[in-house]
């Protein structure tokens, strides 16, 4: 019996300082254990009053490295901020990683939300959706192997093209629940993703949000079934070592990390319309990945 949905894992962001050997070990374990995808956040800096500054490694460099040391799993940013780089450069980086991975890359895109990191690195924060719209137009054409020309307010391209050309049109995933963002991206997206706090980390919350995405897809001229649905799921694996950094200020209940509970939740999530679940484990460690992996066997059964 085929597994009812794909299951991926999110690797650490700013929970603690993680060096490359640990990322490599987690990625190798994820692939060995049967997970379908590996995801990395795209951020520059987390800065909160009264707390030490934190920041992850560059997502594009790490994804390139992960593409070279894995063979089967899909890889992608969750999600890449279009404000951090010129859109043509995002398309070029995406094409290179897709090449190294042998066509396993998914280009997740969003407009960003963390005002502090924009300010710290001198990146404009205003008109984020309008900036995204222009960037998205350039990126989607370039990763499809097309030429792109745009004389926009915020971004420009003059007969731009990615060379060497991508071996295939690179699939796009939109990481937003906002109506304007969905209107821009859904006419072209292969997939949509929501973070766990966007639907309350519950099956009922996902089902309600998923119905909104159906309606947004139809408004964008797409058949809802043609857009994959991806949901991040917050899972506490070990309360004693939980890092809790990824939880928002407003409380959202995490899922218990025992394989039976997790497998049942994932089945219900699939019934509610999810094609993929991306596990945000707490703590995010190789031990946690191994601890929840038996849920995959229960899903396969």
Buried (B, 14 or more C-beta within 10 A) or exposed (E): EEBBBBBBBBBBBBBEEBEEEBBBEBBBBBBEBBBBBBBBBBBBBBBEEEEEEBBBBEBBEBBBBBBEEBEBBBBBBBBBBBBBBBBBEBBBBBBBBBBBBEEBBBBBBBBBEBEBBBEBEEBEBEEBBBBBBBBBBBBBBBBBBEEBEBEBEBBBBEEBBBEEEBEBEBBBBBBBBBEEBBBBBBEBBBBBBBBBBBBBBBBEBBBEBBEEBBEBBEEBEBEBEEBBBBBBBBBBBBEEEBBEBBBEEEEBEBBEBBBEBBBBBBBBBBEBBBBBBBBBBBBBBBEBBBBBBBBBEBBEE
